[in-house]
């Protein structure tokens, strides 16, 4: 099977830029698919406790995501403090 990440031009030199682009697309697609599947599985869970996870975006920024199965609410914060405020606010539900 031919590897598409091993692209070469007519002179036999690797196309590093094209290969890097393909790798980035694969990473982004893979990350989005994992996030989507994770969210889907969490929504099917019977737990009433909030689900919390972190995701790093393409720029390296860490996002804190959470899902509350009691309300169906999903949130996305870039700081732990914001996430903690959200958690405390839902405790009154």
MODELLER restraints for C-alpha pairs under 7 A, 6 or more apart:
rsr = mdl.restraints
at = mdl.atoms
rsr.add(forms.Gaussian(group=physical.xy_distance, feature=features.Distance(at['CA:5:A'], at['CA:19:A']), mean=4.78, stdev=0.5))
rsr.add(forms.Gaussian(group=physical.xy_distance, feature=features.Distance(at['CA:5:A'], at['CA:22:A']), mean=6.95, stdev=0.5))
rsr.add(forms.Gaussian(group=physical.xy_distance, feature=features.Distance(at['CA:6:A'], at['CA:14:A']), mean=6.74, stdev=0.5))
rsr.add(forms.Gaussian(group=physical.xy_distance, feature=features.Distance(at['CA:6:A'], at['CA:19:A']), mean=6.81, stdev=0.5))
rsr.add(forms.Gaussian(group=physical.xy_distance, feature=features.Distance(at['CA:7:A'], at['CA:14:A']), mean=5.72, stdev=0.5))
rsr.add(forms.Gaussian(group=physical.xy_distance, feature=features.Distance(at['CA:7:A'], at['CA:15:A']), mean=5.60, stdev=0.5))
rsr.add(forms.Gaussian(group=physical.xy_distance, feature=features.Distance(at['CA:7:A'], at['CA:19:A']), mean=6.78, stdev=0.5))
rsr.add(forms.Gaussian(group=physical.xy_distance, feature=features.Distance(at['CA:8:A'], at['CA:14:A']), mean=4.35, stdev=0.5))
rsr.add(forms.Gaussian(group=physical.xy_distance, feature=features.Distance(at['CA:8:A'], at['CA:15:A']), mean=5.49, stdev=0.5))
rsr.add(forms.Gaussian(group=physical.xy_distance, feature=features.Distance(at['CA:9:A'], at['CA:15:A']), mean=6.73, stdev=0.5))
rsr.add(forms.Gaussian(group=physical.xy_distance, feature=features.Distance(at['CA:43:A'], at['CA:69:A']), mean=6.52, stdev=0.5))
rsr.add(forms.Gaussian(group=physical.xy_distance, feature=features.Distance(at['CA:48:A'], at['CA:69:A']), mean=5.58, stdev=0.5))
rsr.add(forms.Gaussian(group=physical.xy_distance, feature=features.Distance(at['CA:48:A'], at['CA:70:A']), mean=5.70, stdev=0.5))
rsr.add(forms.Gaussian(group=physical.xy_distance, feature=features.Distance(at['CA:49:A'], at['CA:68:A']), mean=6.82, stdev=0.5))
rsr.add(forms.Gaussian(group=physical.xy_distance, feature=features.Distance(at['CA:50:A'], at['CA:66:A']), mean=6.61, stdev=0.5))
rsr.add(forms.Gaussian(group=physical.xy_distance, feature=features.Distance(at['CA:50:A'], at['CA:67:A']), mean=5.53, stdev=0.5))
rsr.add(forms.Gaussian(group=physical.xy_distance, feature=features.Distance(at['CA:50:A'], at['CA:68:A']), mean=4.51, stdev=0.5))
rsr.add(forms.Gaussian(group=physical.xy_distance, feature=features.Distance(at['CA:50:A'], at['CA:69:A']), mean=6.48, stdev=0.5))
rsr.add(forms.Gaussian(group=physical.xy_distance, feature=features.Distance(at['CA:51:A'], at['CA:66:A']), mean=5.40, stdev=0.5))
rsr.add(forms.Gaussian(group=physical.xy_distance, feature=features.Distance(at['CA:51:A'], at['CA:67:A']), mean=5.20, stdev=0.5))
rsr.add(forms.Gaussian(group=physical.xy_distance, feature=features.Distance(at['CA:51:A'], at['CA:68:A']), mean=6.59, stdev=0.5))
rsr.add(forms.Gaussian(group=physical.xy_distance, feature=features.Distance(at['CA:52:A'], at['CA:65:A']), mean=5.75, stdev=0.5))
rsr.add(forms.Gaussian(group=physical.xy_distance, feature=features.Distance(at['CA:52:A'], at['CA:66:A']), mean=4.34, stdev=0.5))
rsr.add(forms.Gaussian(group=physical.xy_distance, feature=features.Distance(at['CA:52:A'], at['CA:67:A']), mean=6.68, stdev=0.5))
rsr.add(forms.Gaussian(group=physical.xy_distance, feature=features.Distance(at['CA:53:A'], at['CA:64:A']), mean=5.99, stdev=0.5))
rsr.add(forms.Gaussian(group=physical.xy_distance, feature=features.Distance(at['CA:53:A'], at['CA:65:A']), mean=5.42, stdev=0.5))
rsr.add(forms.Gaussian(group=physical.xy_distance, feature=features.Distance(at['CA:53:A'], at['CA:66:A']), mean=6.39, stdev=0.5))
rsr.add(forms.Gaussian(group=physical.xy_distance, feature=features.Distance(at['CA:54:A'], at['CA:62:A']), mean=6.66, stdev=0.5))
rsr.add(forms.Gaussian(group=physical.xy_distance, feature=features.Distance(at['CA:54:A'], at['CA:63:A']), mean=5.51, stdev=0.5))
rsr.add(forms.Gaussian(group=physical.xy_distance, feature=features.Distance(at['CA:54:A'], at['CA:64:A']), mean=4.53, stdev=0.5))
rsr.add(forms.Gaussian(group=physical.xy_distance, feature=features.Distance(at['CA:54:A'], at['CA:65:A']), mean=5.85, stdev=0.5))
rsr.add(forms.Gaussian(group=physical.xy_distance, feature=features.Distance(at['CA:55:A'], at['CA:62:A']), mean=5.76, stdev=0.5))
rsr.add(forms.Gaussian(group=physical.xy_distance, feature=features.Distance(at['CA:55:A'], at['CA:63:A']), mean=5.20, stdev=0.5))
rsr.add(forms.Gaussian(group=physical.xy_distance, feature=features.Distance(at['CA:55:A'], at['CA:64:A']), mean=6.58, stdev=0.5))
rsr.add(forms.Gaussian(group=physical.xy_distance, feature=features.Distance(at['CA:56:A'], at['CA:62:A']), mean=4.42, stdev=0.5))
rsr.add(forms.Gaussian(group=physical.xy_distance, feature=features.Distance(at['CA:56:A'], at['CA:63:A']), mean=6.03, stdev=0.5))
rsr.add(forms.Gaussian(group=physical.xy_distance, feature=features.Distance(at['CA:62:A'], at['CA:78:A']), mean=6.13, stdev=0.5))
rsr.add(forms.Gaussian(group=physical.xy_distance, feature=features.Distance(at['CA:63:A'], at['CA:76:A']), mean=6.39, stdev=0.5))
rsr.add(forms.Gaussian(group=physical.xy_distance, feature=features.Distance(at['CA:63:A'], at['CA:77:A']), mean=5.57, stdev=0.5))
rsr.add(forms.Gaussian(group=physical.xy_distance, feature=features.Distance(at['CA:63:A'], at['CA:78:A']), mean=4.58, stdev=0.5))
rsr.add(forms.Gaussian(group=physical.xy_distance, feature=features.Distance(at['CA:64:A'], at['CA:76:A']), mean=5.68, stdev=0.5))
rsr.add(forms.Gaussian(group=physical.xy_distance, feature=features.Distance(at['CA:64:A'], at['CA:77:A']), mean=5.07, stdev=0.5))
rsr.add(forms.Gaussian(group=physical.xy_distance, feature=features.Distance(at['CA:64:A'], at['CA:78:A']), mean=5.89, stdev=0.5))
rsr.add(forms.Gaussian(group=physical.xy_distance, feature=features.Distance(at['CA:64:A'], at['CA:79:A']), mean=6.93, stdev=0.5))
rsr.add(forms.Gaussian(group=physical.xy_distance, feature=features.Distance(at['CA:64:A'], at['CA:80:A']), mean=6.91, stdev=0.5))
rsr.add(forms.Gaussian(group=physical.xy_distance, feature=features.Distance(at['CA:64:A'], at['CA:83:A']), mean=6.98, stdev=0.5))
rsr.add(forms.Gaussian(group=physical.xy_distance, feature=features.Distance(at['CA:65:A'], at['CA:75:A']), mean=5.56, stdev=0.5))
rsr.add(forms.Gaussian(group=physical.xy_distance, feature=features.Distance(at['CA:65:A'], at['CA:76:A']), mean=4.46, stdev=0.5))
rsr.add(forms.Gaussian(group=physical.xy_distance, feature=features.Distance(at['CA:65:A'], at['CA:77:A']), mean=6.35, stdev=0.5))
rsr.add(forms.Gaussian(group=physical.xy_distance, feature=features.Distance(at['CA:66:A'], at['CA:74:A']), mean=5.65, stdev=0.5))
rsr.add(forms.Gaussian(group=physical.xy_distance, feature=features.Distance(at['CA:66:A'], at['CA:75:A']), mean=5.32, stdev=0.5))
rsr.add(forms.Gaussian(group=physical.xy_distance, feature=features.Distance(at['CA:66:A'], at['CA:76:A']), mean=6.69, stdev=0.5))
rsr.add(forms.Gaussian(group=physical.xy_distance, feature=features.Distance(at['CA:67:A'], at['CA:73:A']), mean=5.74, stdev=0.5))
rsr.add(forms.Gaussian(group=physical.xy_distance, feature=features.Distance(at['CA:67:A'], at['CA:74:A']), mean=4.41, stdev=0.5))
rsr.add(forms.Gaussian(group=physical.xy_distance, feature=features.Distance(at['CA:67:A'], at['CA:75:A']), mean=6.55, stdev=0.5))
rsr.add(forms.Gaussian(group=physical.xy_distance, feature=features.Distance(at['CA:68:A'], at['CA:74:A']), mean=6.47, stdev=0.5))
rsr.add(forms.Gaussian(group=physical.xy_distance, feature=features.Distance(at['CA:77:A'], at['CA:83:A']), mean=6.26, stdev=0.5))
